[in-house]
Amino acid sequence: MGTLVILGWATRVDNGRPTPARYRSGVTDCVFCDIIAGTHPAQVVFSDDVAMGFLDARPVFKGHVLVVPLAHYVTLADLPEDLVGPLFTRVRRVSAAMPPALGAQGSFVAENNVVSQSVPHLHVHVVPRTKGDGLRGFFWPRTRYADEAEAAGYARRLREVLSA
């Protein structure tokens, strides 16, 4: 695991009382921190002051999005309680965008902690689903986009629905 680099702190008010909030932190060898910083390419579908969503480079199905908090946390247990709701509100929005954006019938939402967590930065998988798509249990076959143009098309369709 890399070295934690905290670049700044801010104070925000929650329920009338100030609380410290990391607004820019990262780990020197975390690819998701690099995506958030804009130094590693990704097909971003949304970004705000809490989280970012981008296409998984090795999707279970095309349109598979990873939703990550902007601050570096390794596991769900590490995520401060006051960020759980905001993070999962964004996961919910991505899940709701999949049927109109991609023609999916629903979605599969999952999060791994340590075991099977390929990048040690908290991330939630939001995978588009259709009846008969072949996904069985937790066996996740992976696929690839034909090229960056195809990936960009999936990201664009999700962005359009998320920004509406």
Backbone as CSV, one residue per row, in Angstrom:
resi,resn,N_x,N_y,N_z,CA_x,CA_y,CA_z,C_x,C_y,C_z
1,MET,0.840,-1.164,0.000,0.000,0.000,0.000,0.884,1.224,0.000
2,GLY,0.404,2.299,-0.613,1.200,3.504,-0.780,1.180,4.404,0.443
3,THR,1.797,5.551,0.286,1.880,6.524,1.348,0.709,7.480,1.249
4,LEU,0.035,7.741,2.356,-1.083,8.668,2.371,-0.546,10.081,2.244
5,VAL,-1.107,10.828,1.302,-0.720,12.209,1.094,-1.960,13.056,1.321
6,ILE,-1.988,13.829,2.383,-3.111,14.712,2.651,-2.712,16.090,2.185
7,LEU,-3.474,16.611,1.223,-3.128,17.880,0.611,-3.878,19.046,1.234
8,GLY,-4.908,18.786,1.993,-5.628,19.898,2.587,-6.759,19.439,3.459
9,TRP,-7.245,20.334,4.283,-8.387,20.056,5.138,-9.338,21.229,5.001
10,ALA,-10.600,20.975,5.156,-11.612,22.016,5.146,-12.509,21.765,6.340
11,THR,-13.250,22.763,6.708,-14.236,22.577,7.753,-15.595,22.813,7.134
12,ARG,-16.534,21.917,7.398,-17.896,22.110,6.923,-18.805,21.989,8.133
13,VAL,-20.001,22.458,7.993,-20.943,22.411,9.092,-21.974,21.341,8.787
14,ASP,-22.105,20.355,9.679,-23.112,19.304,9.591,-23.966,19.406,10.845
15,ASN,-25.261,19.527,10.655,-26.198,19.607,11.785,-25.820,20.716,12.757
16,GLY,-25.354,21.835,12.221,-25.064,22.986,13.054,-23.730,22.974,13.757
17,ARG,-22.911,21.938,13.554,-21.609,21.918,14.229,-20.505,21.670,13.197
18,PRO,-19.383,22.347,13.344,-18.290,22.159,12.388,-17.663,20.771,12.526
19,THR,-17.327,20.180,11.403,-16.633,18.898,11.400,-15.520,18.959,10.372
20,PRO,-14.373,18.340,10.663,-13.299,18.342,9.668,-13.688,17.463,8.481
21,ALA,-13.288,17.882,7.302,-13.581,17.100,6.097,-12.385,17.154,5.165
22,ARG,-11.891,15.990,4.774,-10.821,15.945,3.785,-11.399,16.342,2.450
23,TYR,-10.765,17.281,1.777,-11.268,17.648,0.458,-10.299,17.270,-0.641
24,ARG,-9.109,16.880,-0.343,-8.157,16.493,-1.379,-7.113,15.609,-0.748
25,SER,-7.240,14.328,-0.921,-6.230,13.429,-0.382,-6.016,12.303,-1.360
26,GLY,-4.966,11.601,-1.212,-4.718,10.498,-2.113,-3.586,9.628,-1.622
27,VAL,-3.431,8.526,-2.283,-2.350,7.605,-2.007,-1.481,7.610,-3.244
28,THR,-0.175,7.635,-3.057,0.731,7.842,-4.175,0.665,6.776,-5.252
29,ASP,0.208,5.558,-4.935,0.149,4.524,-5.965,-1.270,3.989,-6.166
30,CYS,-2.273,4.834,-5.951,-3.672,4.424,-6.107,-4.201,4.920,-7.450
31,VAL,-4.553,3.994,-8.321,-5.032,4.373,-9.646,-6.334,5.162,-9.550
32,PHE,-7.189,4.871,-8.558,-8.443,5.630,-8.439,-8.172,7.058,-7.979
33,CYS,-7.205,7.262,-7.095,-6.806,8.627,-6.724,-6.262,9.364,-7.946
34,ASP,-5.533,8.644,-8.799,-5.010,9.256,-10.022,-6.144,9.634,-10.976
35,ILE,-7.166,8.789,-11.085,-8.328,9.115,-11.921,-9.014,10.357,-11.363
36,ILE,-9.225,10.397,-10.058,-9.857,11.558,-9.418,-9.048,12.822,-9.668
37,ALA,-7.724,12.708,-9.604,-6.839,13.857,-9.828,-6.739,14.238,-11.301
38,GLY,-7.225,13.375,-12.178,-7.154,13.663,-13.612,-5.832,13.286,-14.242
39,THR,-5.020,12.504,-13.557,-3.721,12.122,-14.106,-3.718,10.722,-14.710
40,HIS,-4.845,10.024,-14.612,-5.000,8.705,-15.229,-6.312,8.747,-16.006
41,PRO,-6.310,8.293,-17.259,-7.531,8.399,-18.066,-8.642,7.468,-17.589
42,ALA,-9.866,7.954,-17.725,-11.056,7.161,-17.396,-12.247,7.795,-18.104
43,GLN,-13.266,6.987,-18.321,-14.518,7.493,-18.882,-15.401,7.891,-17.701
44,VAL,-15.370,9.169,-17.356,-16.088,9.677,-16.189,-17.549,9.908,-16.554
45,VAL,-18.457,9.415,-15.692,-19.888,9.628,-15.924,-20.457,10.693,-15.005
46,PHE,-19.822,10.956,-13.861,-20.197,12.093,-13.020,-19.067,12.354,-12.038
47,SER,-19.039,13.571,-11.543,-18.098,13.941,-10.493,-18.701,15.121,-9.750
48,ASP,-18.647,15.074,-8.433,-19.120,16.187,-7.627,-18.218,16.328,-6.407
49,ASP,-18.686,16.995,-5.384,-17.840,17.250,-4.217,-17.705,16.057,-3.279
50,VAL,-18.414,14.957,-3.531,-18.376,13.778,-2.677,-17.729,12.588,-3.369
51,ALA,-18.096,12.363,-4.624,-17.713,11.124,-5.294,-17.535,11.337,-6.785
52,MET,-17.010,10.300,-7.416,-16.863,10.268,-8.865,-17.335,8.895,-9.323
53,GLY,-17.958,8.861,-10.484,-18.339,7.607,-11.112,-17.671,7.521,-12.465
54,PHE,-17.077,6.377,-12.772,-16.423,6.190,-14.063,-16.593,4.739,-14.483
55,LEU,-16.473,4.498,-15.789,-16.624,3.141,-16.294,-15.494,2.254,-15.803
56,ASP,-15.845,1.020,-15.427,-14.844,0.021,-15.080,-14.100,-0.337,-16.366
57,ALA,-12.792,-0.342,-16.325,-11.991,-0.659,-17.515,-12.167,-2.107,-17.956
58,ARG,-12.572,-2.980,-17.028,-12.834,-4.392,-17.337,-14.237,-4.724,-16.842
59,PRO,-15.246,-4.243,-17.564,-16.611,-4.357,-17.053,-17.163,-5.772,-17.072
60,VAL,-18.049,-6.039,-16.114,-18.817,-7.278,-16.157,-19.716,-7.221,-17.389
61,PHE,-20.437,-6.105,-17.538,-21.211,-5.805,-18.743,-20.927,-4.361,-19.106
62,LYS,-21.030,-4.033,-20.366,-20.749,-2.671,-20.824,-21.695,-1.694,-20.131
63,GLY,-21.110,-0.606,-19.639,-21.847,0.366,-18.855,-21.612,0.211,-17.356
64,HIS,-20.821,-0.787,-16.938,-20.466,-1.059,-15.536,-19.707,0.156,-14.987
65,VAL,-20.248,0.756,-13.935,-19.685,1.977,-13.349,-19.120,1.678,-11.960
66,LEU,-18.006,2.310,-11.647,-17.445,2.301,-10.300,-17.715,3.669,-9.688
67,VAL,-18.292,3.688,-8.499,-18.539,4.926,-7.770,-17.567,4.945,-6.605
68,VAL,-16.742,5.990,-6.534,-15.689,6.077,-5.524,-15.785,7.400,-4.777
69,PRO,-15.501,7.384,-3.464,-15.414,8.661,-2.750,-14.163,9.406,-3.227
70,LEU,-14.231,10.735,-3.234,-13.065,11.511,-3.669,-11.883,11.342,-2.724
71,ALA,-12.157,11.251,-1.440,-11.085,11.027,-0.465,-10.750,9.539,-0.452
72,HIS,-9.503,9.231,-0.174,-9.054,7.845,-0.188,-9.432,7.131,1.108
73,TYR,-10.288,6.141,0.969,-10.627,5.215,2.054,-10.500,3.828,1.446
74,VAL,-9.935,2.889,2.187,-9.705,1.555,1.639,-10.964,0.704,1.660
75,THR,-11.676,0.699,2.768,-12.844,-0.170,2.892,-14.067,0.635,3.321
76,LEU,-15.219,0.002,3.219,-16.459,0.627,3.662,-16.396,0.959,5.148
77,ALA,-15.756,0.106,5.942,-15.615,0.364,7.381,-14.783,1.612,7.656
78,ASP,-13.895,1.997,6.733,-13.061,3.187,6.894,-13.811,4.473,6.557
79,LEU,-14.889,4.367,5.789,-15.640,5.546,5.347,-16.328,6.188,6.548
80,PRO,-16.099,7.491,6.787,-16.769,8.148,7.907,-18.296,8.039,7.759
81,GLU,-18.946,7.891,8.888,-20.396,7.682,8.890,-21.140,8.774,8.134
82,ASP,-20.665,10.017,8.231,-21.377,11.105,7.567,-21.226,11.086,6.043
83,LEU,-20.386,10.196,5.506,-20.254,10.080,4.047,-20.967,8.856,3.483
84,VAL,-21.445,7.960,4.342,-22.120,6.747,3.865,-23.361,7.117,3.053
85,GLY,-24.232,7.929,3.627,-25.452,8.334,2.924,-25.169,9.076,1.626
86,PRO,-24.310,10.093,1.651,-24.001,10.805,0.414,-23.405,9.901,-0.679
87,LEU,-22.505,8.967,-0.299,-21.922,8.070,-1.296,-23.016,7.192,-1.910
88,PHE,-23.844,6.597,-1.067,-24.854,5.681,-1.595,-26.009,6.399,-2.281
89,THR,-26.203,7.684,-2.014,-27.152,8.467,-2.804,-26.662,8.544,-4.245
90,ARG,-25.369,8.680,-4.434,-24.798,8.725,-5.783,-24.859,7.348,-6.453
91,VAL,-24.614,6.296,-5.683,-24.750,4.935,-6.216,-26.183,4.726,-6.697
92,ARG,-27.146,5.154,-5.897,-28.563,5.024,-6.254,-28.877,5.755,-7.555
93,ARG,-28.333,6.953,-7.717,-28.567,7.727,-8.941,-28.010,7.009,-10.169
94,VAL,-26.810,6.448,-10.055,-26.213,5.717,-11.178,-27.068,4.499,-11.502
95,SER,-27.493,3.775,-10.467,-28.344,2.607,-10.669,-29.634,2.986,-11.395
96,ALA,-30.252,4.084,-10.993,-31.495,4.540,-11.617,-31.286,5.008,-13.054
97,ALA,-30.073,5.439,-13.386,-29.789,5.928,-14.743,-29.607,4.795,-15.748
98,MET,-29.293,3.610,-15.283,-28.966,2.521,-16.210,-30.121,2.080,-17.114
99,PRO,-31.332,1.907,-16.617,-32.399,1.518,-17.542,-32.640,2.526,-18.671
100,PRO,-32.831,3.820,-18.380,-33.068,4.732,-19.503,-31.836,4.981,-20.381
101,ALA,-30.642,4.950,-19.771,-29.426,5.237,-20.539,-28.974,4.061,-21.390
102,LEU,-29.127,2.850,-20.850,-28.519,1.678,-21.486,-29.527,0.624,-21.925
103,GLY,-30.789,0.826,-21.636,-31.785,-0.189,-21.962,-31.732,-1.380,-21.028
104,ALA,-31.091,-1.226,-19.885,-31.014,-2.303,-18.896,-32.368,-2.453,-18.209
105,GLN,-32.613,-3.629,-17.680,-33.844,-3.850,-16.919,-33.641,-3.543,-15.445
106,GLY,-32.421,-3.472,-15.005,-32.100,-3.192,-13.615,-30.609,-3.086,-13.455
107,SER,-30.152,-3.257,-12.225,-28.717,-3.187,-11.970,-28.358,-4.094,-10.811
108,PHE,-27.080,-4.387,-10.720,-26.484,-5.158,-9.634,-25.521,-4.206,-8.945
109,VAL,-25.630,-4.061,-7.640,-24.766,-3.168,-6.877,-23.956,-4.013,-5.902
110,ALA,-22.643,-3.833,-5.901,-21.784,-4.644,-5.042,-20.565,-3.847,-4.591
111,GLU,-20.020,-4.259,-3.444,-18.818,-3.637,-2.908,-18.021,-4.717,-2.208
112,ASN,-16.735,-4.781,-2.485,-15.840,-5.744,-1.834,-14.990,-5.023,-0.803
113,ASN,-14.652,-5.708,0.261,-13.698,-5.200,1.240,-12.525,-6.158,1.303
114,VAL,-11.373,-5.712,0.865,-10.096,-6.417,0.905,-10.091,-7.646,-0.014
115,VAL,-10.863,-8.685,0.295,-10.893,-9.893,-0.537,-11.581,-9.544,-1.852
116,SER,-10.917,-9.802,-2.953,-11.404,-9.486,-4.297,-11.465,-7.989,-4.578
117,GLN,-10.906,-7.177,-3.720,-10.865,-5.730,-3.947,-9.589,-5.436,-4.722
118,SER,-9.706,-5.318,-6.038,-8.522,-5.218,-6.887,-7.768,-3.900,-6.729
119,VAL,-8.452,-2.834,-6.359,-7.807,-1.548,-6.093,-8.151,-1.173,-4.657
120,PRO,-7.142,-0.909,-3.823,-7.415,-0.617,-2.421,-7.914,0.812,-2.192
121,HIS,-8.991,1.154,-2.870,-9.697,2.423,-2.688,-11.171,2.033,-2.722
122,LEU,-11.917,2.382,-1.709,-13.332,2.028,-1.640,-14.016,2.331,-2.969
123,HIS,-14.716,1.340,-3.509,-15.469,1.549,-4.741,-16.684,0.640,-4.762
124,VAL,-17.762,1.168,-5.309,-19.006,0.432,-5.404,-19.267,0.152,-6.880
125,HIS,-19.496,-1.113,-7.202,-19.794,-1.531,-8.572,-21.288,-1.346,-8.826
126,VAL,-21.620,-0.710,-9.927,-23.009,-0.620,-10.366,-23.024,-1.192,-11.780
127,VAL,-23.628,-2.373,-11.910,-23.560,-3.153,-13.146,-24.949,-3.227,-13.781
128,PRO,-25.074,-2.834,-15.057,-26.381,-2.963,-15.711,-26.752,-4.428,-15.896
129,ARG,-28.041,-4.748,-15.709,-28.509,-6.133,-15.820,-29.705,-6.223,-16.750
130,THR,-29.778,-7.328,-17.457,-30.960,-7.688,-18.242,-31.235,-9.165,-18.003
131,LYS,-32.490,-9.529,-18.086,-32.858,-10.926,-17.888,-32.129,-11.784,-18.914
132,GLY,-31.531,-12.874,-18.443,-30.814,-13.781,-19.328,-29.411,-13.321,-19.698
133,ASP,-28.860,-12.340,-18.974,-27.524,-11.829,-19.321,-26.394,-12.779,-18.944
134,GLY,-26.704,-13.850,-18.213,-25.692,-14.857,-17.906,-24.976,-14.682,-16.589
135,LEU,-25.204,-13.589,-15.878,-24.544,-13.403,-14.593,-25.165,-14.344,-13.568
136,ARG,-24.342,-15.158,-12.951,-24.803,-16.139,-11.979,-24.071,-15.921,-10.658
137,GLY,-24.828,-15.640,-9.623,-24.228,-15.461,-8.305,-23.146,-14.401,-8.320
138,PHE,-22.015,-14.732,-7.728,-20.925,-13.773,-7.659,-19.798,-14.094,-8.637
139,PHE,-20.069,-14.930,-9.631,-19.096,-15.178,-10.690,-19.213,-14.032,-11.679
140,TRP,-18.172,-13.238,-11.798,-18.212,-12.041,-12.623,-17.326,-12.223,-13.849
141,PRO,-17.868,-12.710,-14.938,-17.056,-12.761,-16.150,-16.777,-11.328,-16.599
142,ARG,-15.614,-11.098,-17.128,-15.258,-9.741,-17.552,-15.245,-9.655,-19.069
143,THR,-15.477,-8.458,-19.571,-15.465,-8.192,-21.003,-14.618,-6.953,-21.243
144,ARG,-14.519,-6.520,-22.466,-13.771,-5.305,-22.802,-14.588,-4.492,-23.798
145,TYR,-14.359,-3.196,-23.803,-14.939,-2.339,-24.825,-14.137,-2.543,-26.098
146,ALA,-14.791,-2.441,-27.239,-14.097,-2.618,-28.518,-12.970,-1.600,-28.661
147,ASP,-13.220,-0.382,-28.191,-12.229,0.693,-28.266,-12.693,1.830,-27.365
148,GLU,-11.898,2.881,-27.289,-12.243,4.026,-26.446,-13.508,4.718,-26.931
149,ALA,-13.760,4.700,-28.226,-14.976,5.337,-28.755,-16.220,4.631,-28.228
150,GLU,-16.200,3.305,-28.180,-17.352,2.586,-27.646,-17.524,2.900,-26.160
151,ALA,-16.439,2.898,-25.400,-16.505,3.227,-23.975,-17.024,4.653,-23.795
152,ALA,-16.551,5.574,-24.599,-17.005,6.968,-24.509,-18.501,7.071,-24.777
153,GLY,-19.026,6.257,-25.681,-20.457,6.263,-25.965,-21.274,5.821,-24.761
154,TYR,-20.833,4.784,-24.071,-21.527,4.332,-22.861,-21.470,5.413,-21.787
155,ALA,-20.297,6.008,-21.596,-20.158,7.066,-20.590,-21.036,8.259,-20.939
156,ARG,-21.088,8.652,-22.212,-21.907,9.791,-22.641,-23.373,9.539,-22.349
157,ARG,-23.873,8.344,-22.653,-25.286,8.034,-22.427,-25.633,8.106,-20.940
158,LEU,-24.739,7.607,-20.097,-24.981,7.697,-18.659,-24.925,9.146,-18.184
159,ARG,-23.949,9.923,-18.670,-23.846,11.346,-18.293,-25.117,12.093,-18.642
160,GLU,-25.666,11.822,-19.832,-26.871,12.530,-20.275,-28.035,12.296,-19.318
161,VAL,-28.221,11.061,-18.894,-29.325,10.769,-17.978,-29.019,11.332,-16.576
162,LEU,-27.776,11.223,-16.127,-27.431,11.712,-14.795,-27.518,13.225,-14.702
163,SER,-27.289,13.926,-15.784,-27.323,15.398,-15.737,-28.724,15.949,-15.935
164,ALA,-29.675,15.094,-16.301,-31.061,15.558,-16.530,-31.765,15.835,-15.213
